[in-house]
Amino acid sequence: MPRMPTLADVNAARARLRGVALQTPLEPSPALAEETGAAEVRLKREEVQPTGAFKLRGASNKVATIAEGRPEAALVTASSGNHGIAVASAAARHDMRLTVLVGRSVSPAKLERLRALETRRITVELTGNDTDDAEAEGRRRDDAGHAIYISPYNDPEVVAGQATVGVEILEDWPEVDTIVVPVGGGGLIGGIGLWAKAVKPALQLIGVQPAASPPLYAYFETGSTDAMPIAPTLADGVAGNIERDSLTWTLCRQVVDEMVVVEEDEIADALRWSLEVPHLLLEGSAVLGIAALRAGRIDAAGRNVAVVTTGRNLTMETIRSVVGGA
């Protein structure tokens, strides 16, 4: 297992990310507050990052740390899309060589964005069926000494970069008492919790996964880190199993108060609501917190709730299918 990230790592990440990652808005959502009985709900708008997702934070921090010591190193990463886009952008910023490994189940919109970032030093390679296969190949290349693998979540510098989302939420809204976070590998919620629980120990931190891909939820329920079947989901950005040695198993157990799951129809409903009410273009992964609130999976009554909306990279086909299914 990699070492656990520290608060010092988060402060160092924040310094590295100045001028790279935006300090994103924390916008009130009166409609969600009224619907859920919350005192106030605010959306942490990470989809407005230059790469279209929060992944810019962790990827940029990790690549910068490597560039500081080994600027000549070759990099490899595995991604369902957003992390790969973020690592490619960071590698280009530091003029480093990178191979992005992508499972063949990647969404067309994200693959198109990745292909657009290809250069003589950045290449995209389809490998295996899904993110699990791509991660395994990335680790193999790292073990063989061919490249430095940049995990989407199982890395202290990546987690420290994601933690800056939590820094901003607590600075902008000290009165927040609940933060709701979409969960894949656990890097974002683990990072947010690392900082938030140190600043405000009583804060409630809740993670949301799709029922089609719930490995961290299952871990909280059963204690098992075994790989499990992953079904297709609108929240493709969080789909996949978690590495058995991931630091996020331990970190999330320490800082996350509750894990919940939502069904595909609830994700689709949240996507439609996001388009119709606040008029936000969000991908399936980004609306998991909204879905959980609207479906009553989370008791928000009387609370100040921050919901992280994580990305905006989705296809027109998805938009048409969701709107058409209303």
Solvent accessible surface area in square Angstrom, and as a share of the most:
residue,aa,sasa,rsa
1,M,128,0.57
2,P,39,0.25
3,R,121,0.44
4,M,59,0.26
5,P,6,0.04
6,T,64,0.37
7,L,73,0.36
8,A,72,0.56
9,D,27,0.14
10,V,1,0.00
11,N,85,0.44
12,A,39,0.30
13,A,0,0.00
14,R,60,0.22
15,A,54,0.42
16,R,78,0.28
17,L,9,0.05
18,R,171,0.62
19,G,90,0.87
20,V,35,0.20
21,A,17,0.13
22,L,87,0.43
23,Q,105,0.46
24,T,3,0.02
25,P,55,0.35
26,L,23,0.11
27,E,65,0.29
28,P,82,0.52
29,S,9,0.06
30,P,105,0.66
31,A,39,0.30
32,L,0,0.00
33,A,13,0.10
34,E,153,0.68
35,E,88,0.39
36,T,28,0.16
37,G,43,0.42
38,A,11,0.08
39,A,68,0.53
40,E,51,0.23
41,V,0,0.00
42,R,51,0.19
43,L,5,0.02
44,K,1,0.00
45,R,32,0.12
46,E,0,0.00
47,E,6,0.03
48,V,47,0.27
49,Q,0,0.00
50,P,76,0.48
51,T,8,0.05
52,G,0,0.00
53,A,1,0.01
54,F,21,0.09
55,K,30,0.13
56,L,2,0.01
57,R,3,0.01
58,G,0,0.00
59,A,0,0.00
60,S,4,0.03
61,N,0,0.00
62,K,26,0.11
63,V,0,0.00
64,A,14,0.11
65,T,30,0.17
66,I,17,0.09
67,A,17,0.13
68,E,119,0.54
69,G,60,0.58
70,R,128,0.47
71,P,78,0.49
72,E,111,0.50
73,A,5,0.04
74,A,20,0.15
75,L,2,0.01
76,V,1,0.00
77,T,0,0.00
78,A,0,0.00
79,S,2,0.01
80,S,23,0.15
81,G,0,0.00
82,N,16,0.08
83,H,4,0.02
84,G,0,0.00
85,I,1,0.00
86,A,0,0.00
87,V,0,0.00
88,A,1,0.01
89,S,25,0.16
90,A,0,0.00
91,A,0,0.00
92,A,61,0.48
93,R,111,0.40
94,H,67,0.30
95,D,88,0.46
96,M,1,0.00
97,R,112,0.41
98,L,6,0.03
99,T,30,0.17
100,V,0,0.00
101,L,0,0.00
102,V,0,0.00
103,G,3,0.03
104,R,150,0.55
105,S,84,0.54
106,V,19,0.11
107,S,20,0.13
108,P,97,0.61
109,A,19,0.15
110,K,0,0.00
111,L,40,0.20
112,E,126,0.57
113,R,80,0.29
114,L,0,0.00
115,R,97,0.35
116,A,85,0.66
117,L,54,0.27
118,E,62,0.28
119,T,78,0.45
120,R,203,0.74
121,R,64,0.23
122,I,3,0.02
123,T,64,0.37
124,V,12,0.07
125,E,65,0.29
126,L,61,0.30
127,T,25,0.14
128,G,25,0.24
129,N,109,0.56
130,D,55,0.29
131,T,23,0.13
132,D,42,0.22
133,D,58,0.30
134,A,0,0.00
135,E,9,0.04
136,A,66,0.51
137,E,35,0.16
138,G,0,0.00
139,R,70,0.25
140,R,127,0.46
141,R,44,0.16
142,D,48,0.25
143,D,122,0.63
144,A,54,0.42
145,G,65,0.62
146,H,120,0.54
147,A,18,0.14
148,I,38,0.19
149,Y,9,0.03
150,I,0,0.00
151,S,2,0.01
152,P,11,0.07
153,Y,12,0.04
154,N,2,0.01
155,D,14,0.07
156,P,10,0.06
157,E,33,0.15
158,V,0,0.00
159,V,0,0.00
160,A,0,0.00
161,G,0,0.00
162,Q,1,0.01
163,A,0,0.00
164,T,3,0.01
165,V,0,0.00
166,G,0,0.00
167,V,3,0.01
168,E,10,0.05
169,I,0,0.00
170,L,13,0.06
171,E,94,0.42
172,D,63,0.33
173,W,7,0.02
174,P,80,0.50
175,E,105,0.47
176,V,0,0.00
177,D,37,0.19
178,T,1,0.00
179,I,0,0.00
180,V,0,0.00
181,V,0,0.00
182,P,6,0.04
183,V,2,0.01
184,G,14,0.14
185,G,15,0.14
186,G,3,0.03
187,G,4,0.04
188,L,9,0.05
189,I,1,0.00
190,G,0,0.00
191,G,0,0.00
192,I,0,0.00
193,G,0,0.00
194,L,29,0.15
195,W,41,0.14
196,A,0,0.00
197,K,39,0.17
198,A,56,0.44
199,V,82,0.47
200,K,56,0.24
201,P,99,0.62
202,A,94,0.73
203,L,1,0.01
204,Q,50,0.22
205,L,0,0.00
206,I,1,0.01
207,G,0,0.00
208,V,0,0.00
209,Q,0,0.00
210,P,0,0.00
211,A,36,0.28
212,A,17,0.13
213,S,0,0.00
214,P,17,0.10
215,P,5,0.03
216,L,0,0.00
217,Y,61,0.23
218,A,23,0.18
219,Y,31,0.12
220,F,38,0.16
221,E,112,0.50
222,T,101,0.59
223,G,45,0.43
224,S,46,0.29
225,T,31,0.18
226,D,90,0.47
227,A,78,0.61
228,M,52,0.23
229,P,124,0.78
230,I,57,0.29
231,A,48,0.37
232,P,127,0.80
233,T,21,0.12
234,L,50,0.25
235,A,0,0.00
236,D,44,0.23
237,G,23,0.22
238,V,17,0.10
239,A,26,0.21
240,G,11,0.11
241,N,24,0.12
242,I,9,0.05
243,E,29,0.13
244,R,156,0.57
245,D,69,0.36
246,S,0,0.00
247,L,0,0.00
248,T,0,0.00
249,W,13,0.05
250,T,51,0.30
251,L,3,0.01
252,C,0,0.00
253,R,109,0.40
254,Q,123,0.55
255,V,14,0.08
256,V,10,0.06
257,D,78,0.41
258,E,67,0.30
259,M,11,0.05
260,V,12,0.07
261,V,29,0.17
262,V,0,0.00
263,E,81,0.36
264,E,60,0.27
265,D,101,0.53
266,E,36,0.16
267,I,0,0.00
268,A,16,0.12
269,D,55,0.29
270,A,0,0.00
271,L,6,0.03
272,R,41,0.15
273,W,18,0.06
274,S,1,0.00
275,L,52,0.26
276,E,113,0.51
277,V,66,0.38
278,P,43,0.27
279,H,141,0.63
280,L,17,0.08
281,L,82,0.41
282,L,3,0.02
283,E,3,0.02
284,G,3,0.03
285,S,6,0.04
286,A,0,0.00
287,V,0,0.00
288,L,0,0.00
289,G,0,0.00
290,I,0,0.00
291,A,2,0.01
292,A,0,0.00
293,L,6,0.03
294,R,68,0.25
295,A,36,0.28
296,G,59,0.57
297,R,88,0.32
298,I,11,0.06
299,D,114,0.59
300,A,3,0.02
301,A,66,0.51
302,G,58,0.56
303,R,72,0.26
304,N,32,0.16
305,V,0,0.00
306,A,0,0.00
307,V,0,0.00
308,V,0,0.00
309,T,0,0.00
310,T,7,0.04
311,G,0,0.00
312,R,84,0.31
313,N,13,0.07
314,L,33,0.16
315,T,16,0.09
316,M,110,0.49
317,E,109,0.49
318,T,33,0.19
319,I,30,0.15
320,R,137,0.50
321,S,71,0.46
322,V,7,0.04
323,V,79,0.45
324,G,67,0.64
325,G,53,0.51
326,A,96,0.74
